[in-house]
Amino acid sequence: MKNKRLIAVVTVLLLTVSTTQAATLEIVKNKGFVQCGVSTGIAGFSAPDDKGHWTGMDVDICRSVAAAIFSNANKVKYIPLTAKERLIALQSGEIDLLSRNTTWTLSRDTTMGLNFVGINYYDGQGFMVNKDLGITSVLELDGATVCTETGTTTELNLADYFREHKMAYKAVVFDTADQTLMGFTSGRCDVLTTDQSQLYSLRFKLAKPDRVIVLPEIISKEPLGPVVRQGDDQWFNVIKWSLFALINAEEMGVTSKNVDALKKSSTAPGIKRLLGVEGDMGKGLGLSNDWAYNIIKLVGNYGEVFERNVGKDSPLKIERGLNALWSKGGLQYAPPIR
Ligand SMILES: N[C@@H](CCC(=O)N[C@@H](CS)C(=O)NCC(=O)O)C(=O)O
């Protein structure tokens, strides 16, 4: 009897867990906004201005999802998270989506109840030192003190790299990007290490950026992308295809500026499907057929998102590099919308 009751309780619990997990899109539609986990502030990726208005590559993923669901890219609540907090915040349901320079690794993808959706930025780990140290390679850093953020792949790669090259180092770890930079500028360490993209944005914050150099070595692969909880394929698909829509739009030459004209007059079947003029491309996602049109109209295509936030139209001036489209020598590639 006791056992039966226990089984019943467990079954109800499991059902509750699986129904709540399976219903993120419904929950988000009902509450009227997407709760998006972002960083505490990395210019170009996710950072608030002094009015609390968030921008960046990762923010534009949150905005794309909101545009696809609500035809309004502003229906997002941003939750700033440190590296240590971010995965727990997603596991616990505090956020619907994590879009915060997070590296896709096997253990994060398979042992934490999480699913990586795709890659919105191909990155790699780099090092920044003060010029007056006269160092030109990471291999000259034997015995260095290294500032880094805790709860990151950065910490782990650092340990691997120094061990592999039989070099000693002392890690000085911090909780946020700002603290890490402060540690570096106040002389707590010789070197600061993080993803190369973040070095660009941290360097930009320095009073005298010319006093530091970024060393040439990139010691890791850091494929960064949005993350969701496991067990909700519909939500997983919504985020995945929001990212793919951005990339497909760039490939097809559809921008926030020409999207209305193309919607009206394009005869290209692929563009008609992308913009919801033909086909039923929203149905399987639980969205209206103009979901991708809304993303492009309200957020732009991947190229626009890149250039505005981190590329030539931004202060960071990062080259497209690996993040160019596959058809232009890069790695950005999305499955077709058909
Ligand atoms: N991509 C790496 C590193 C990500 C990371 O959190 N880097 C720090 C380095 S500065 C950061 O972005 N901090 C932002 C913050 O503290 O809000 C990972 O996923 O572990």
The ligand as an SDF file (V2000), in Angstrom:
LIG
                    3D

 20 19  0  0  0  0  0  0  0  0999 V2000
   33.0250   30.9920  -22.9230 N   0  0  0  0  0  0  0  0  0  0  0  0
   33.5500   30.6570  -21.6370 C   0  0  0  0  0  0  0  0  0  0  0  0
   33.8160   31.8890  -20.7620 C   0  0  0  0  0  0  0  0  0  0  0  0
   32.5930   32.6860  -20.5160 C   0  0  0  0  0  0  0  0  0  0  0  0
   32.7060   33.7890  -19.4520 C   0  0  0  0  0  0  0  0  0  0  0  0
   31.8520   33.8510  -18.5720 O   0  0  0  0  0  0  0  0  0  0  0  0
   33.6990   34.6620  -19.5350 N   0  0  0  0  0  0  0  0  0  0  0  0
   33.7680   35.7560  -18.5940 C   0  0  0  0  0  0  0  0  0  0  0  0
   35.1310   36.3530  -18.8180 C   0  0  0  0  0  0  0  0  0  0  0  0
   35.4470   37.9380  -18.6940 S   0  0  0  0  0  0  0  0  0  0  0  0
   32.5800   36.6840  -18.8340 C   0  0  0  0  0  0  0  0  0  0  0  0
   32.0960   36.8030  -19.9320 O   0  0  0  0  0  0  0  0  0  0  0  0
   32.0560   37.3210  -17.8310 N   0  0  0  0  0  0  0  0  0  0  0  0
   30.8870   38.1430  -17.9510 C   0  0  0  0  0  0  0  0  0  0  0  0
   30.2540   38.3630  -16.6220 C   0  0  0  0  0  0  0  0  0  0  0  0
   30.8990   38.1580  -15.6110 O   0  0  0  0  0  0  0  0  0  0  0  0
   29.0940   38.7140  -16.5820 O   0  0  0  0  0  0  0  0  0  0  0  0
   32.6080   29.7100  -20.9090 C   0  0  0  0  0  0  0  0  0  0  0  0
   31.5200   29.4430  -21.4150 O   0  0  0  0  0  0  0  0  0  0  0  0
   32.9630   29.1980  -19.8430 O   0  0  0  0  0  0  0  0  0  0  0  0
  1  2  1  0
  2  3  1  0
  2 18  1  0
  3  4  1  0
  4  5  1  0
  5  6  2  0
  5  7  1  0
  7  8  1  0
  8  9  1  0
  8 11  1  0
  9 10  1  0
 11 12  2  0
 11 13  1  0
 13 14  1  0
 14 15  1  0
 15 16  2  0
 15 17  1  0
 18 19  2  0
 18 20  1  0
M  END
$$$$
